[in-house]
Amino acid sequence: MGNCTMIYVVDVNQMSFAFVAGSQRHASEIAGSPGFVQALDRFFLQGSKGSNHRPRAATVQELALFNDMSSEFADATADVLVARVG
């Protein structure tokens, strides 16, 4: 079988951001990576202190939103697509 991927979500300042990862461990590595954290900090300007960077599996609604956005905005050269889903 092929590589199984899932959509994971991190909740930051009452917003939810979804991304693809191959496993819970991989999702945790992405969410904890300096580049991911810096990107969220830049998005919020004043930082995302006190936010939950622990990824969780996406809900059905979040999955549908992510799939819609990724089909429209995905760049084939991008390493990770992060979409706001809540």
Contacts in CASP RR format, 6 or more apart in sequence:
PFRMAT RR
TARGET T0000
AUTHOR 0000-0000-0000
METHOD contacts of the structure
MODEL  1
MGNCTMIYVVDVNQMSFAFVAGSQRHASEIAGSPGFVQALDRFFLQGSKG
SNHRPRAATVQELALFNDMSSEFADATADVLVARVG
3 22 0 8 1.000
4 22 0 8 1.000
5 20 0 8 1.000
5 21 0 8 1.000
5 22 0 8 1.000
6 20 0 8 1.000
6 21 0 8 1.000
6 22 0 8 1.000
6 23 0 8 1.000
6 27 0 8 1.000
6 57 0 8 1.000
6 58 0 8 1.000
7 18 0 8 1.000
7 19 0 8 1.000
7 20 0 8 1.000
7 57 0 8 1.000
7 58 0 8 1.000
7 62 0 8 1.000
7 63 0 8 1.000
7 66 0 8 1.000
7 67 0 8 1.000
8 18 0 8 1.000
8 19 0 8 1.000
8 20 0 8 1.000
8 21 0 8 1.000
8 24 0 8 1.000
8 27 0 8 1.000
8 30 0 8 1.000
8 31 0 8 1.000
8 55 0 8 1.000
8 56 0 8 1.000
8 57 0 8 1.000
8 58 0 8 1.000
9 16 0 8 1.000
9 17 0 8 1.000
9 18 0 8 1.000
9 55 0 8 1.000
9 56 0 8 1.000
9 57 0 8 1.000
9 58 0 8 1.000
9 59 0 8 1.000
9 62 0 8 1.000
9 85 0 8 1.000
10 16 0 8 1.000
10 17 0 8 1.000
10 31 0 8 1.000
10 40 0 8 1.000
10 51 0 8 1.000
10 52 0 8 1.000
10 53 0 8 1.000
10 54 0 8 1.000
10 55 0 8 1.000
10 56 0 8 1.000
11 17 0 8 1.000
11 51 0 8 1.000
11 52 0 8 1.000
11 56 0 8 1.000
12 40 0 8 1.000
12 44 0 8 1.000
12 48 0 8 1.000
12 51 0 8 1.000
12 52 0 8 1.000
12 53 0 8 1.000
13 44 0 8 1.000
13 48 0 8 1.000
13 51 0 8 1.000
15 84 0 8 1.000
15 86 0 8 1.000
16 62 0 8 1.000
16 84 0 8 1.000
16 85 0 8 1.000
16 86 0 8 1.000
17 40 0 8 1.000
17 82 0 8 1.000
17 83 0 8 1.000
17 84 0 8 1.000
17 85 0 8 1.000
18 58 0 8 1.000
18 62 0 8 1.000
18 63 0 8 1.000
18 65 0 8 1.000
18 66 0 8 1.000
18 82 0 8 1.000
18 83 0 8 1.000
18 84 0 8 1.000
18 85 0 8 1.000
19 27 0 8 1.000
19 30 0 8 1.000
19 80 0 8 1.000
19 81 0 8 1.000
19 82 0 8 1.000
19 83 0 8 1.000
20 70 0 8 1.000
20 80 0 8 1.000
20 81 0 8 1.000
21 27 0 8 1.000
21 30 0 8 1.000
21 55 0 8 1.000
24 55 0 8 1.000
27 55 0 8 1.000
28 54 0 8 1.000
28 55 0 8 1.000
30 36 0 8 1.000
30 55 0 8 1.000
30 80 0 8 1.000
31 53 0 8 1.000
31 54 0 8 1.000
31 55 0 8 1.000
32 53 0 8 1.000
36 53 0 8 1.000
36 80 0 8 1.000
36 82 0 8 1.000
37 48 0 8 1.000
37 53 0 8 1.000
39 82 0 8 1.000
40 47 0 8 1.000
40 48 0 8 1.000
40 51 0 8 1.000
40 53 0 8 1.000
41 47 0 8 1.000
41 48 0 8 1.000
58 66 0 8 1.000
58 85 0 8 1.000
61 85 0 8 1.000
62 85 0 8 1.000
62 86 0 8 1.000
65 83 0 8 1.000
65 85 0 8 1.000
65 86 0 8 1.000
66 83 0 8 1.000
66 85 0 8 1.000
69 81 0 8 1.000
69 83 0 8 1.000
69 85 0 8 1.000
70 81 0 8 1.000
70 83 0 8 1.000
73 81 0 8 1.000
73 83 0 8 1.000
74 81 0 8 1.000
75 81 0 8 1.000
END
